[in-house]
Amino acid sequence: MCKIIAELSQTDEQLMRETVKRLERSCGNPDVDLRLSSDIYGHTRMKLRALGLDPCDTKSKELYQALINLAARHDNFLSKSIGAQDGTDADTIFKAIAKYIKRAKIPKSAWVIKSSSAKRLLKQTPPKNLKKALGYRSIDSMIKHERPAALVAVAREFEPATWQQKFTDSYKKLAARDFEMKSIEVVYLQDKRWREFGKKLATKRRNNILHSLEVGSIIMLPLPIKARSGTTLVSLLTVLDHINAIRSYSTRTKFRNLDVGFGKGLAHDLAYKNDKDIYVSGQAIDWRVIHRYFGSLNK
C-alpha cells in the first residue's frame, strides 16, 4: 500500500516502505499506510462524485476539464468577493488582494527584522543592480523612498550569488533586539519601474509573487501578460501560503532568540533553507511540518 503514497509524494517506493515501517515501529502504531491509502481512495471517490463524475469510469482529461471549470467558477466568485470587479485586469486583482489581506481577520503578526535594521543591512551591503534598475543615484536615496522590506525581498531574488552570500553573512551580527513583532506586509508594486522585475520573475518561475521570511514581506510584482481565469484564486492562495510560511519561520526564530550565536543560526537557516534539525526515529522532519501539526491540534 506504500506504492500509492510513494507515487503521490514522488518518492522511491522502497524508500517510502522502509521509512513507514521505521516510523510505525517507533510509535507502536502499525498499518498506518493501509489506513492512509484507504482514506485517499475514499476521499478521491467522494470528490469525483461531487464533480458529477463516475468514480469507476472517469478519464484523466475529463477530470482535468471538470477541475478547470470548477476553478473558473470559484475564481469569478472570489474576484467579486474581495472587490476585484474586473477579474481580467491584473492590476485590479492585485490591488484588491493587498486591500483584502490588510482587512482580513486572520493571524498576520510575525517576529521579523525591524525596518531600521533592514535599512542598516542594505546600506552595509548595497544591492547595486536593484538601485540601477530603479533609477536611483545613491543607496541612501533608494532606501529613503522605497520600503526596506520590499527592497530585501526583490534583491534576494535578482541580485547575483556573490551579493546573496554577503548579505546573508551580514545577518550573523544581528541580535534579538533587531527584531520586533509586527503585521506581515503585503504590497503590490504597481509602479512601471517594477514591471521589468515582474516580467523576469514570471519568465523564471511562472509566478509574480515574492516573499521574505526574515523581514516579513510579501511582494506582488506586475504581470507581463493579461490576467487569465484562475489568477485571483492562485494569487490569493499563494499570498496566504506565504503568510503561513513567514509565521512558521518567525516562530522558529523566536524560539532561538536567547541562543548563543543567534545571528549565526539565523544566517545558517537562510543559507540552508532545506536543512533539517528535527529527527524522529532517524527521519528528518522539516520545521514547517512540526508547526503545521501543532497548529492543527485542538486547543
C-alpha angles and dihedrals in degrees: 000000000000088000096080092045090050091049093049093047093040091236131140108269096224091048091049091049093052093045093051092048092050093050092046091053092049094053099033091234109123129192095028090142091057093053092044092050091048090051091051093050092045096049091045092056091047092051092048091053090048088056090053093251132131109248090209098048113031123127122214092246091053092051092047093052092046090053092047091052092048092048090052092054092048091046092054092048093046094049092056093042093059094043102263099129092175105057091181096061112085095200091053092049097050094044089051092049092051091050093045094052090049093056098033114113096231130119107274104155120116139169102245142152114291118250091241091053092047089053090051092052092049091051091049092048107026117203094226097179091054092047091052094046092052092049100244123147095205139027091233091058092049093049091047095054102033134060109262090216091055092047092052093048095049095041089051088061104038109029117094124267093257091058091045092055094046093048092049090049089054088065089070089079094054121109134193090267088067090066134074141174111256141143117279110256119232112188136174110210098207099162112117090241089072096050094089090055089050090052093049093048093047090050093047102040106011086240139092102204126095131181135191116210098198100047096036099235134139115196125196114199125199116274115238091215137049115278114262133205107291097030094115093045095049095041096049092046090049092052091049091049090051090051089055092047092052092048091048092051090044091056092051092048093049091052088059099045093107095046119116107253093023093163093050090052090050092051090047093052092051094046093048104034093166094049112127121213100166120078133183116189090340093309116124113229125196117236090236090062091053091046092050093047096052090042090059096052118110110255 
